[in-house]
Amino acid sequence: MAAIANLTIDQGATFSSDVTVKDANGNRFNLTGYSATAKLAKGYASTKTRVSMTTAIDTDPTTGVVTLSLNATQTAALDATRYVYDLEISSAGGEVTRVIEGLIQVRPQVSI
């Protein structure tokens, strides 16, 4: 079962958040040979607003750290509302595991 964590993004600002993947015993998961993907959407079944987040596994994959990020242009294009997101890791053998999910609240920027 995936962990749950809610995030906040400031519209129009660069966003970055580190996620530490842990195994069933609470130890950092060795991500050697894994890839990661993350996406956000306005709703679980929404097909209109789906955004792929940039994911980067730490240069030392034994730390279990995956960084999620969006650039300022990407966050500016988001509506100031609530989204859902998840992060999945995939093994070299093709096994996919959802490791974290939750809500993202996008806070509006001041319009000019």
C-alpha distances in whole Angstrom, upper triangle without the diagonal:
4,7,9,13,16,19,23,25,29,30,32,31,29,26,24,21,19,16,15,12,12,11,10,13,13,16,16,15,18,18,21,21,18,19,17,17,16,18,19,20,22,20,17,20,22,24,27,25,23,23,22,21,23,20,22,21,23,26,25,21,21,20,17,18,18,20,20,23,26,29,32,33,29,28,32,31,28,29,29,26,23,20,16,15,12,12,12,13,15,17,21,20,18,15,12,9,8,7,9,10,13,16,19,23,26,29,32,35,38,40,44
4,6,10,13,15,19,21,25,26,29,27,26,22,20,17,16,12,12,10,10,11,11,14,13,15,15,14,17,16,20,20,17,17,14,14,13,15,15,17,19,18,15,18,20,22,25,23,20,20,19,18,19,17,19,18,20,23,23,19,19,18,15,15,15,17,16,19,22,26,28,29,26,25,28,28,25,26,26,23,20,17,14,12,9,9,9,11,14,16,20,20,18,15,12,8,6,5,5,6,9,13,16,19,22,25,29,31,35,37,40
4,7,10,13,17,19,23,25,27,26,24,20,18,15,14,10,11,9,10,11,11,13,12,14,14,14,17,17,21,22,18,18,15,16,14,15,16,18,20,18,17,20,22,24,26,23,21,21,19,18,19,17,19,18,19,23,22,19,19,17,14,14,14,16,15,19,21,25,27,28,25,24,27,27,24,25,25,22,19,17,14,12,10,10,11,13,16,19,22,23,21,18,15,11,9,6,5,6,8,12,14,18,21,23,27,29,33,35,39
4,7,10,14,17,20,22,25,24,22,19,17,14,14,11,12,12,13,15,15,17,15,17,17,17,20,20,23,24,21,20,17,16,14,15,14,16,17,16,15,19,20,22,24,21,19,19,19,17,19,18,20,19,21,25,24,22,22,20,17,16,15,16,15,18,20,23,25,27,23,22,25,25,22,22,21,19,15,14,11,10,9,10,13,15,19,21,25,26,23,21,17,14,11,9,6,5,5,9,11,14,17,20,24,26,30,32,36
4,7,10,13,17,19,22,20,19,16,14,11,11,10,11,12,14,16,17,19,16,18,17,18,21,20,24,25,21,20,17,16,13,14,13,15,16,16,16,20,20,23,23,21,19,18,18,16,18,16,18,18,20,23,23,21,22,19,16,15,14,14,13,15,17,21,22,24,21,19,22,23,20,20,19,17,14,13,11,10,10,11,14,16,20,23,26,27,25,23,19,16,13,10,7,6,5,7,9,12,15,17,21,23,27,29,32
4,7,10,14,16,19,18,17,14,13,11,13,12,14,15,17,20,21,22,20,22,20,21,24,23,26,27,24,22,19,17,14,14,12,14,14,14,15,19,19,21,22,19,18,17,17,15,17,17,19,20,21,25,26,24,25,22,19,17,16,15,13,15,16,19,20,22,19,16,20,20,17,17,15,13,10,10,9,9,10,12,16,19,22,25,29,30,27,25,22,19,15,13,10,8,5,5,6,8,11,13,17,20,23,26,29
4,7,10,13,16,14,14,10,10,9,11,11,14,16,19,22,23,25,21,23,21,22,24,23,26,27,24,22,18,17,13,13,11,13,14,15,16,20,19,21,21,18,17,15,16,13,15,15,18,19,20,24,25,23,24,21,19,17,15,13,11,12,13,16,16,18,16,13,16,17,14,15,13,12,10,10,10,9,11,13,16,19,23,26,29,30,28,26,23,20,17,15,11,10,8,6,5,6,9,11,14,17,20,23,26
4,7,9,12,11,12,9,10,10,13,14,18,20,22,25,27,28,25,26,24,25,27,26,29,30,27,24,21,19,15,15,12,14,14,16,18,21,20,22,21,17,17,15,16,14,16,17,19,21,22,26,27,26,27,24,22,19,17,15,12,12,12,14,14,16,14,11,14,15,12,13,11,10,9,10,11,11,14,16,19,22,26,29,32,33,31,29,26,24,20,19,15,13,11,8,5,5,6,7,11,13,16,19,22
4,6,9,8,8,6,9,10,14,15,19,21,24,27,29,31,27,28,26,26,28,26,29,30,26,24,20,18,15,14,12,13,14,16,19,21,19,21,19,16,16,13,15,12,14,16,18,21,22,25,27,26,28,25,23,20,17,14,12,10,9,11,10,13,11,7,10,12,10,11,9,10,10,10,12,12,15,16,20,22,26,29,31,33,31,30,26,25,21,20,17,15,13,11,7,6,5,6,9,10,14,16,20
4,6,6,8,7,11,12,16,18,22,24,27,31,33,34,31,31,29,30,31,29,32,33,30,27,23,21,18,17,15,16,16,19,22,24,22,23,21,17,18,16,17,15,16,18,21,23,24,27,29,29,31,27,26,22,20,17,14,12,11,11,9,12,11,7,9,11,10,11,9,11,12,13,15,16,18,20,23,26,29,32,35,37,34,33,30,28,25,24,21,19,17,14,10,8,6,5,7,7,11,13,16
4,6,8,9,13,15,19,21,24,27,30,33,35,36,33,34,31,32,33,31,33,34,30,27,24,22,18,17,14,15,15,18,21,23,20,21,19,15,16,14,16,15,16,19,22,25,26,28,31,30,33,30,28,25,22,19,16,13,10,10,8,9,9,5,5,8,7,8,7,10,12,13,16,16,19,21,24,27,30,33,35,37,34,34,30,29,26,25,22,20,18,15,12,10,6,6,5,5,9,11,14
4,7,9,13,16,19,22,26,28,31,35,37,38,35,35,32,33,34,31,33,34,31,28,25,22,20,18,16,17,18,21,24,25,23,23,20,17,17,15,17,15,16,19,21,24,25,28,30,30,33,30,29,25,22,19,16,13,10,8,5,6,8,5,4,8,8,10,10,13,15,16,19,19,21,22,25,28,30,34,35,38,35,35,32,31,28,27,24,23,21,18,15,13,10,9,8,6,9,10,12
4,6,10,13,17,19,23,25,29,32,35,36,32,33,30,30,31,29,31,32,29,26,23,21,19,18,17,18,19,22,25,27,24,25,22,19,19,16,17,14,15,17,19,22,23,25,27,28,30,27,26,22,20,16,14,11,9,7,4,8,9,6,7,11,11,13,12,15,16,17,19,18,21,21,24,26,29,32,34,36,34,34,31,29,27,26,23,22,20,18,14,13,10,10,10,9,12,13,15
4,7,10,14,17,20,23,26,30,32,33,30,30,27,27,28,25,27,28,26,23,20,19,16,16,16,18,20,23,24,27,24,24,23,19,18,15,15,12,12,14,15,18,19,21,24,24,27,24,23,19,17,13,11,8,6,5,4,8,8,7,9,12,12,15,15,17,18,17,19,17,19,19,22,23,26,29,31,33,31,31,28,27,25,23,21,20,20,18,15,15,12,13,13,12,15,17,19
4,7,10,13,17,19,23,26,29,30,27,26,24,24,25,23,25,26,23,20,17,16,14,14,13,16,18,20,22,24,22,23,22,18,17,14,13,10,10,12,13,16,17,20,22,22,24,21,20,16,14,10,8,5,5,6,7,10,9,8,11,13,12,15,14,16,16,15,16,14,16,15,19,20,23,26,28,31,29,28,25,24,21,20,17,17,16,15,12,12,11,12,14,14,17,19,21
4,7,10,13,16,19,23,26,27,23,23,20,20,21,19,22,23,20,18,15,14,12,14,14,17,19,21,22,25,24,24,24,20,18,15,14,10,9,10,11,13,13,16,18,18,20,17,16,12,10,7,6,4,7,9,11,14,12,11,14,16,15,18,17,18,17,16,16,14,15,14,17,18,21,24,26,28,27,26,23,22,19,17,15,16,16,15,13,14,13,15,17,17,21,23,25
4,7,10,13,16,20,22,23,20,20,17,18,19,17,20,22,19,17,14,14,12,13,14,17,19,21,21,24,24,25,24,21,19,16,14,11,11,10,11,12,12,16,17,16,18,15,14,10,8,6,5,6,10,12,14,17,15,14,17,19,17,19,19,19,17,16,15,13,13,12,15,16,20,22,24,27,25,24,21,19,17,14,12,13,13,14,12,14,14,16,19,19,23,25,28
4,7,10,13,16,19,20,17,16,13,14,15,14,17,19,16,15,13,13,12,15,16,19,22,23,23,26,26,27,27,23,21,18,16,13,12,10,9,10,9,13,14,13,14,11,10,6,6,4,6,9,12,15,17,20,18,17,21,22,20,23,22,22,20,18,17,14,13,11,14,14,18,20,22,25,24,22,20,18,16,13,12,13,14,16,14,17,18,20,22,23,27,29,32
4,6,9,13,16,17,14,13,11,11,13,12,16,17,15,14,11,12,11,14,15,19,21,22,21,24,25,26,26,23,21,18,16,13,13,10,10,10,10,14,14,12,13,10,8,6,5,6,8,11,14,18,20,22,20,19,23,24,22,24,23,22,20,18,16,13,11,9,11,12,15,17,20,23,21,20,17,14,12,9,8,11,12,14,14,17,19,21,24,25,29,31,34
4,6,10,13,14,10,10,7,8,10,10,14,16,14,14,12,14,14,17,19,22,25,25,23,27,27,29,30,27,24,22,19,16,16,13,12,10,10,13,12,11,10,8,5,4,6,9,11,14,18,21,24,26,24,23,27,27,25,28,27,26,23,21,19,16,14,11,12,12,15,17,20,22,21,19,17,14,13,9,10,13,15,17,18,21,22,25,28,29,33,35,38
4,7,10,11,9,8,6,6,8,8,12,14,12,12,11,13,13,17,19,22,25,24,22,26,27,28,29,26,23,22,19,17,16,13,13,10,11,14,13,10,10,8,5,6,7,11,12,16,20,23,26,28,25,25,28,29,27,29,28,27,24,22,19,16,13,10,10,9,13,14,17,19,18,16,14,11,10,7,8,12,15,18,19,22,24,27,30,31,35,37,40
4,7,8,5,5,4,5,9,10,13,16,14,15,14,16,17,20,22,25,27,26,25,28,29,31,32,30,27,25,23,21,20,17,16,14,14,17,15,12,11,9,7,9,11,14,16,20,23,27,29,31,29,28,32,32,30,32,31,30,27,24,21,18,15,13,13,12,15,15,18,19,19,16,15,12,12,8,10,14,17,20,21,25,27,29,33,34,38,40,43
4,5,5,5,6,5,9,11,14,16,14,16,16,18,19,22,24,27,29,28,26,29,30,32,34,31,28,27,25,23,23,19,19,16,17,19,17,14,12,12,9,12,14,18,19,23,26,30,33,34,32,31,35,35,33,34,34,32,29,27,23,21,17,15,14,12,14,14,17,18,18,15,14,11,12,10,12,16,19,22,24,27,30,32,36,38,41,44,47
4,6,7,10,9,12,14,17,19,17,19,19,21,21,24,25,28,30,28,26,29,31,33,35,33,30,29,27,26,26,22,22,20,20,23,20,18,16,15,13,16,17,21,22,26,29,33,35,37,34,33,37,37,34,36,35,33,30,27,24,22,19,17,16,15,17,17,20,20,20,17,16,13,13,11,13,17,19,23,25,28,31,34,37,39,43,45,49
4,6,9,10,13,16,18,21,19,22,21,23,24,26,28,31,33,31,29,32,34,36,38,36,33,32,30,28,28,24,24,21,21,23,20,18,15,15,13,16,19,22,24,27,31,34,37,39,36,35,39,39,37,38,37,35,32,30,27,24,21,20,19,18,20,19,22,23,23,20,19,16,17,14,16,19,22,25,27,30,33,35,39,41,44,47,50
4,7,9,12,15,18,20,19,20,19,22,22,24,26,29,31,30,28,31,33,35,36,34,31,30,28,25,25,22,21,19,18,21,18,16,14,12,11,14,16,19,21,24,28,31,34,36,33,32,36,36,34,35,34,33,29,28,25,22,20,18,18,17,19,19,23,23,23,20,19,16,16,13,14,17,19,23,24,27,30,32,36,37,41,44,47
4,6,9,12,15,18,17,19,18,21,22,25,27,30,32,31,30,33,34,36,37,35,32,30,28,25,25,21,20,17,16,18,15,13,10,10,9,12,15,18,20,24,28,31,33,36,33,32,36,37,35,37,36,34,31,29,26,24,21,18,18,16,18,18,21,22,22,20,19,16,17,14,15,19,21,25,26,29,31,33,37,38,42,44,47
4,6,9,12,15,14,16,15,18,19,23,24,28,30,30,28,31,33,34,35,32,29,27,25,22,21,18,16,13,12,14,12,10,7,6,5,8,11,15,17,21,24,27,30,33,30,30,33,34,32,34,34,33,30,27,25,22,19,16,16,14,16,16,19,20,21,18,18,15,15,12,14,18,20,23,24,27,29,31,35,36,40,42,45
4,6,9,12,11,13,13,16,17,21,23,27,30,29,27,30,31,32,34,31,28,26,23,21,20,16,15,11,12,14,11,8,7,7,5,8,11,14,17,20,24,27,30,32,29,29,33,33,32,34,34,32,30,27,24,21,17,14,13,11,13,12,15,17,17,15,14,12,13,11,13,17,20,23,24,28,29,32,35,36,40,42,45
4,6,9,9,12,13,16,18,22,25,28,31,31,29,32,33,33,35,32,29,27,23,21,20,16,14,10,11,12,9,6,4,7,6,9,11,15,18,21,24,27,31,32,30,30,34,34,33,35,36,35,32,29,26,23,19,16,14,11,12,11,13,15,16,15,15,14,15,13,16,20,23,26,26,30,31,34,37,38,42,43,46
4,6,5,8,9,13,15,19,22,26,29,29,27,29,30,30,32,29,26,24,20,18,17,13,11,8,9,10,9,5,6,8,6,8,9,13,15,18,22,24,28,29,27,28,31,31,30,33,33,32,30,27,24,20,17,13,12,8,9,8,10,13,14,13,13,12,14,12,15,18,21,24,25,28,29,32,35,36,39,41,44
4,6,9,11,15,18,22,25,28,32,32,30,32,33,32,34,32,28,26,22,21,18,15,12,9,10,10,8,5,7,10,9,11,12,15,18,20,24,26,30,31,29,30,34,33,33,36,36,36,33,30,27,24,20,17,15,11,11,9,9,12,14,14,14,15,17,16,18,22,25,28,28,31,32,35,38,38,42,43,46
4,7,10,14,17,21,24,27,31,31,29,30,31,31,32,30,27,25,21,20,18,15,13,10,12,12,12,9,11,13,12,14,13,16,18,21,24,26,30,31,28,30,33,33,32,35,36,36,33,30,27,23,20,16,14,10,9,6,6,9,11,12,13,14,16,16,19,22,25,28,28,32,33,36,38,39,42,44,46
4,7,10,14,17,21,24,27,27,25,27,28,27,29,27,23,21,18,17,15,12,11,8,11,12,12,9,11,13,10,12,11,14,15,18,21,24,27,28,26,27,30,30,29,32,33,32,29,26,23,20,16,13,10,6,5,5,6,9,9,10,10,11,13,13,15,18,22,24,25,28,29,32,35,36,39,41,43
4,7,11,14,18,21,24,24,22,24,25,24,26,23,20,18,14,13,12,9,8,7,11,12,13,10,13,14,12,12,10,12,13,15,18,20,24,25,22,23,27,26,25,28,30,29,27,23,21,17,14,11,8,6,5,7,8,11,10,11,9,11,12,12,14,17,20,22,22,26,26,30,32,33,36,37,40
4,7,10,14,17,21,21,19,21,22,21,23,20,17,15,11,10,9,6,7,7,11,13,14,12,14,14,11,11,8,9,10,12,15,18,21,22,19,20,24,23,22,25,26,25,23,20,17,13,11,7,6,4,6,9,11,14,12,12,9,10,10,10,11,13,16,19,19,22,23,26,28,29,33,34,37
4,7,11,14,17,18,16,18,18,18,19,17,13,11,8,7,8,6,9,10,14,16,18,15,18,17,14,13,10,10,9,11,13,16,19,20,16,18,21,20,19,22,23,22,20,17,14,11,8,6,5,6,8,12,14,16,13,13,10,10,9,10,11,12,15,16,16,20,20,24,26,27,31,32,34
4,7,10,14,15,14,16,15,16,17,14,11,9,6,5,7,7,10,12,15,18,20,17,20,19,15,14,10,10,7,9,11,14,17,18,14,15,18,17,16,18,20,19,16,13,11,7,6,4,6,9,11,15,17,19,16,16,12,12,9,10,9,9,12,13,12,16,17,20,22,24,27,28,31
4,7,11,11,11,13,12,12,13,10,7,6,4,5,9,10,13,16,19,22,23,21,23,22,19,17,14,13,10,10,11,14,16,16,13,13,16,15,13,15,17,16,14,10,8,6,6,7,9,12,14,18,20,22,18,18,14,14,11,13,11,10,11,11,11,14,14,18,20,22,26,26,29
4,7,8,9,11,10,11,11,8,6,5,7,7,11,12,16,18,21,24,26,24,26,24,21,19,16,15,11,11,11,14,16,16,12,11,14,13,10,12,13,12,10,6,6,4,7,9,12,15,18,21,24,25,22,21,17,17,13,14,12,10,10,9,8,11,11,15,17,19,23,24,27
4,5,7,8,6,8,8,5,5,6,9,11,14,16,20,22,25,28,30,28,30,28,25,23,20,18,15,15,14,17,17,17,13,13,15,13,10,11,13,11,9,5,5,6,9,12,15,18,20,24,27,27,24,23,19,19,16,17,15,12,11,10,9,11,12,15,17,20,23,23,27
4,7,8,6,9,8,6,7,9,13,14,18,19,23,25,28,31,33,31,33,31,28,26,23,21,18,17,16,19,19,18,15,14,15,13,10,9,11,8,7,4,6,9,12,16,18,22,24,28,30,31,27,26,23,22,18,20,17,14,12,10,9,10,11,14,15,18,22,22,25
4,5,5,8,9,8,9,12,14,16,19,21,24,26,29,32,34,31,33,31,28,26,23,23,19,20,19,22,22,21,18,17,19,17,13,13,14,11,9,6,6,9,12,15,17,21,23,27,29,30,26,25,21,20,17,19,16,12,11,10,11,12,14,17,19,22,25,25,29
4,6,9,11,10,10,13,14,16,19,20,24,25,28,31,32,30,31,30,26,25,22,22,19,20,20,23,24,24,20,19,22,19,16,16,17,14,12,9,7,9,10,14,15,19,21,24,27,27,23,22,18,17,14,16,14,11,11,11,13,15,17,20,22,25,28,29,32
4,6,9,10,10,13,15,18,21,22,26,28,31,34,35,32,34,33,29,28,25,25,22,23,22,25,26,25,21,21,23,20,17,17,19,16,14,11,10,12,13,16,17,21,22,26,28,28,24,23,20,19,17,19,18,15,15,14,16,18,19,22,24,27,30,30,33
4,6,7,8,11,14,16,20,22,25,27,31,34,35,33,35,33,30,28,25,24,21,21,20,22,23,22,18,18,20,17,14,14,16,14,12,10,10,12,14,17,18,22,23,27,29,29,26,25,21,21,19,21,19,16,15,14,15,16,17,20,21,24,27,27,30
4,6,7,10,13,16,19,21,25,27,31,33,35,33,35,34,31,29,26,25,21,21,20,22,23,21,18,18,20,16,15,15,18,16,15,13,13,13,15,18,19,22,23,27,28,29,25,25,21,22,20,22,21,18,18,17,17,19,19,22,23,25,28,27,30
4,6,10,13,16,19,22,25,28,31,34,36,34,36,35,32,30,26,25,21,21,18,20,21,18,15,16,17,13,12,12,15,14,14,12,13,14,17,19,21,24,25,29,31,31,28,28,24,25,22,24,22,19,19,17,17,18,17,20,20,22,25,24,27
4,7,10,13,16,19,22,25,28,31,33,31,34,32,29,27,23,22,18,17,15,17,17,15,12,13,14,10,9,10,13,12,12,9,11,12,14,17,19,22,24,27,29,30,27,26,23,23,20,22,20,17,16,14,13,14,14,17,17,19,22,22,24
4,7,10,13,15,19,22,25,28,30,28,30,29,26,24,20,19,15,15,13,16,17,15,12,13,15,12,10,12,15,14,13,10,10,10,12,14,15,18,20,24,25,26,23,23,19,20,17,19,17,15,15,14,13,15,14,18,19,21,24,24,27
4,6,10,12,16,19,22,25,27,25,28,26,23,21,17,16,12,11,10,12,14,12,9,10,12,10,9,12,14,14,13,10,11,9,11,12,14,17,19,22,24,26,22,23,19,19,17,18,16,15,15,14,12,14,13,17,18,19,22,22,25
4,7,9,13,16,19,21,23,21,24,23,21,18,15,13,10,10,9,12,14,13,10,12,15,13,12,15,17,17,16,13,12,10,10,10,12,14,16,19,21,22,19,20,17,17,15,16,15,14,15,15,14,16,15,19,20,21,25,25,28
4,6,10,13,16,18,21,19,22,21,18,15,12,10,6,6,6,9,12,13,9,10,14,13,12,15,17,17,16,13,12,9,10,9,11,13,16,19,21,23,20,20,17,17,15,15,14,13,14,14,12,15,14,17,19,20,24,24,27
4,7,10,13,15,18,17,20,19,16,14,10,8,6,5,6,9,13,13,11,12,16,15,15,19,20,20,19,16,16,13,12,11,12,13,15,18,19,22,20,20,17,18,16,16,15,15,17,17,15,18,17,20,21,22,25,26,28
4,7,10,12,15,13,16,15,13,10,7,6,5,7,9,12,16,17,14,15,19,19,18,21,22,22,21,18,16,13,11,9,10,10,12,15,17,19,18,18,15,15,14,13,13,14,16,17,16,19,19,22,24,24,28,29,31
4,6,9,11,10,13,12,11,8,6,5,7,9,12,14,17,19,17,18,21,22,21,25,25,26,24,21,20,16,15,11,12,11,13,15,16,19,18,18,16,16,16,15,15,17,19,20,19,22,22,24,26,27,30,31,34
4,6,8,6,10,9,8,6,4,6,9,12,15,17,21,23,20,21,25,25,25,28,28,28,26,23,21,18,15,12,12,10,12,13,14,18,17,17,15,15,15,13,15,17,20,22,21,24,24,27,29,30,33,35,37
4,5,5,8,7,7,6,6,7,11,13,17,19,22,24,22,23,26,27,27,30,30,30,28,26,24,20,18,15,15,13,15,16,17,20,20,20,19,18,18,16,17,20,22,24,23,25,26,28,30,30,34,36,38
4,6,9,9,10,9,10,11,14,16,19,21,24,26,25,26,29,30,29,33,33,33,32,29,28,24,22,18,18,16,17,17,17,21,21,22,21,21,21,19,20,23,26,27,26,29,29,31,33,33,36,38,40
4,5,6,8,8,10,12,16,18,22,23,27,29,27,28,31,32,32,35,35,35,33,30,29,25,22,19,18,16,17,16,17,20,21,21,21,20,21,19,20,23,26,28,27,30,31,33,35,35,39,41,43
4,5,6,7,9,12,15,18,21,23,27,29,27,27,31,31,31,34,34,33,31,28,26,23,20,16,15,12,13,13,14,17,18,17,17,16,17,15,17,21,23,26,26,29,30,32,35,35,39,40,43
4,5,8,11,14,17,20,24,26,30,32,30,30,34,34,33,36,36,35,33,30,28,24,21,18,17,14,15,14,16,18,19,18,18,17,18,16,18,22,24,27,27,30,31,34,37,37,41,43,45
4,5,9,12,15,18,22,24,27,30,28,28,31,32,31,34,33,33,30,28,26,22,20,17,17,14,16,16,18,21,21,20,19,17,18,15,16,20,22,25,25,28,29,31,34,34,38,40,42
4,7,10,13,16,20,23,26,28,26,26,30,30,29,31,31,30,27,25,23,19,16,13,13,11,13,13,16,18,18,17,16,14,14,11,13,16,19,22,22,25,26,29,32,33,36,39,41
4,7,10,13,17,19,22,25,23,22,26,27,26,28,28,27,25,23,21,17,15,12,13,11,14,15,18,20,20,19,17,15,15,12,12,15,18,20,19,22,23,26,29,29,33,35,37
4,7,10,14,16,20,22,19,19,23,24,22,25,25,25,23,20,18,15,12,9,10,10,13,14,17,19,18,17,15,14,13,11,11,14,16,18,17,20,21,23,26,27,31,32,35
4,6,10,13,16,18,16,16,20,21,20,22,22,23,21,18,17,14,13,10,12,12,15,17,19,22,21,20,18,17,15,13,12,14,16,17,15,18,18,21,23,24,27,29,31
4,7,11,14,15,13,13,17,17,16,19,19,19,17,15,14,11,10,9,11,12,16,18,20,23,21,21,18,16,14,13,11,12,13,14,12,15,15,18,20,21,24,26,29
4,7,10,12,10,10,13,14,14,17,17,18,17,15,15,12,13,12,14,16,18,21,23,26,24,24,21,20,18,16,15,15,15,15,13,15,14,16,18,18,22,23,25
4,7,8,6,6,10,11,11,14,15,16,16,14,15,13,14,14,17,18,21,24,25,28,26,26,23,22,20,19,17,17,17,16,13,14,12,14,15,16,19,20,22
4,6,5,6,9,10,11,15,16,18,18,17,18,17,18,18,20,22,24,27,28,31,29,29,26,26,23,23,21,20,20,19,15,16,14,15,15,15,18,18,20
4,5,5,6,9,10,13,14,16,18,17,19,18,20,20,23,25,27,30,32,35,32,32,29,29,26,26,23,22,21,19,16,16,12,13,13,11,14,15,16
4,6,5,6,9,12,14,17,18,17,19,19,21,21,24,26,28,31,32,35,32,33,29,29,27,27,25,23,23,21,17,17,14,15,14,12,15,14,16
4,5,5,7,11,12,14,15,14,16,15,17,18,20,23,25,28,29,32,29,29,26,26,23,23,21,20,19,17,14,15,12,14,13,13,16,16,18
4,5,5,8,9,12,13,12,15,14,17,18,21,23,26,29,31,33,31,30,27,26,23,23,20,19,17,15,12,11,8,10,10,10,13,14,17
4,5,8,9,12,14,14,17,17,20,21,25,27,29,33,34,37,34,34,30,30,27,27,24,22,21,18,14,13,10,10,9,8,11,11,13
4,7,9,12,14,13,16,16,19,21,24,26,28,32,33,35,32,32,29,29,26,26,24,22,20,18,15,14,11,12,11,11,14,13,15
4,6,8,10,10,13,13,17,19,22,25,27,31,33,34,31,31,27,27,24,24,21,19,17,14,11,10,7,10,9,11,14,14,17
4,6,8,9,13,15,18,21,24,27,30,33,35,37,34,33,29,29,25,26,23,20,17,14,11,10,7,9,8,10,13,13,16
4,7,9,13,15,19,21,25,28,31,34,37,38,35,34,31,29,26,26,22,19,17,13,10,7,5,5,5,8,11,12,16
4,7,10,13,17,20,23,27,29,33,36,37,34,33,29,27,24,24,20,17,14,10,8,6,5,7,8,12,15,16,19
4,7,10,14,17,20,24,27,30,33,34,31,30,26,24,20,20,17,14,10,7,6,5,6,9,11,15,18,19,23
4,7,10,14,17,20,23,27,30,31,27,26,22,21,17,18,14,11,9,6,5,6,8,11,13,17,20,21,25
4,7,11,14,17,20,24,27,28,24,23,19,17,14,14,11,8,6,4,6,9,11,14,17,20,23,25,28
4,7,10,14,17,20,23,24,21,20,16,14,11,11,8,6,6,6,7,10,12,16,18,21,25,26,29
4,7,10,13,17,20,21,18,16,12,10,7,8,6,4,7,9,10,14,16,19,22,24,28,29,33
4,7,10,14,17,18,15,14,10,9,6,6,5,6,9,12,13,16,18,21,24,26,30,31,34
4,7,10,13,14,12,10,7,5,4,6,7,9,13,15,16,20,21,25,28,29,33,34,37
4,7,10,11,10,8,6,5,6,7,10,12,16,19,20,23,24,28,30,32,36,37,40
4,7,8,6,5,4,6,9,10,13,16,19,22,23,27,28,31,33,35,39,40,42
4,5,5,5,7,9,12,13,16,19,22,25,26,30,31,34,37,38,42,43,46
4,5,8,10,12,15,16,20,22,26,29,29,33,34,37,39,40,44,45,47
4,6,9,12,16,17,21,23,27,30,31,34,35,39,41,43,46,47,50
4,6,10,13,15,18,20,24,27,28,31,32,36,38,40,44,44,47
4,7,10,12,16,18,22,25,26,30,31,35,37,39,43,44,47
4,7,9,12,14,18,21,22,26,28,31,34,36,39,40,43
4,6,9,11,15,18,20,24,26,29,32,34,38,39,42
4,6,8,11,15,17,20,22,26,29,31,35,36,39
4,7,11,14,16,20,22,25,28,30,34,36,39
4,7,11,12,16,18,21,25,27,31,33,36
4,7,10,13,16,19,22,25,29,30,34
4,7,10,13,16,19,22,26,28,31
4,7,10,13,16,19,23,24,28
4,6,10,13,16,19,21,25
4,6,10,13,16,18,22
4,6,9,13,15,18
4,7,10,12,16
4,7,9,12
4,6,9
4,7
4
